[in-house]
Amino acid sequence: MSNKEVALSEAETGSRLVLSRIEVDGGMRRRLLDLGFVPGNEVEVIQRSPLGDPTAFRVSNTTIALRREESSRIFGEPEGEELA
Amino acid sequence: MNTYTVALAGNPNTGKSTLFNSLTGMRQHTGNWAGKTVLTAEGDCVRGGTRFRLVDLPGTYSLYSNSADEEAARDYIIFENPDCAIVVLDATSLERNLNLALQVLEMTSRVVVCINLIDEAEKLGIRIDLQTFRQRLGVPVVAISARHNRGVDALMELVEQVASGQLAPHPTVLTYGDEIEHKIGELEPLVRSALGTRYPTRWVALRLLDGDEGLLASLKKRLHDRAMPQSGKEGEIRYERTACH
């Protein structure tokens, strides 16, 4: 949809994104939705672990760590950059 | 004495078990649903001439991710059909907690929503508009502090009213857009003819659209057990409570 869209795995540490797409299926998709990874919701990239994976994200007031396997399939638009 | 079965559902760390313990005191035991390593607790509580058999379901964020805990909680609500379900929410984290509340409201109308940890929320300056909450959800909502035994009487009064049928809540129906609603409309008559009205038809249709194999397997097993009475007992044993000391 938007060319500004990035995967969570590629987002800068400290940045905030508004989620646009979750390209994960099955039980893991359901789990991610339950944890608050819902299109329209805001996610903050908190911290990468020393080896780069997993990464901690802040969503719905809770910190969740995701591996690249999932975070590379969740997309959002960095905040402050989208056109009003 | 009237006895009502009441299930307690809620996210982990909502003080669900604190509420359970304060209601049941020492009159409880832990049990295990056979075939699943899910521990649960049951206990009795007598209030004003009514006995409540409380079942503390596993704390979960959802009922649909197919972990053993979630399946056990979901199956209990659907198949054991408690007289009332209390959904315990953490007042300081409502956005996250409401996910489970909405899931339960789709399964049964006999629900009381219980916002626990209200004292913690007040400390954080969080104010909750209970009247709007009730209107938006369509079920009774009460704010409590289980730890300080605040609001618990009001909660149990509502539970009794819902369990006895004196109060019949009408949970707000979530709608899912034209395409999904159209498919629900197609599926509902089929679900009703296959299962009757024993289970919430719309909910079953939604689960089928979601491709919920786990639920389908549970339903098939139950239909099979009903069709073959000699094996019906097996189905019951599966859910029988085992005391463990």
Interface residues (C-beta under 8 A of the other chain):
Chain A: G27 R30 R31 D34 L35 G36 S60 N61 T62
Chain B: Y61 S62 Y64 S65 N66 S93 E95 R96 N99
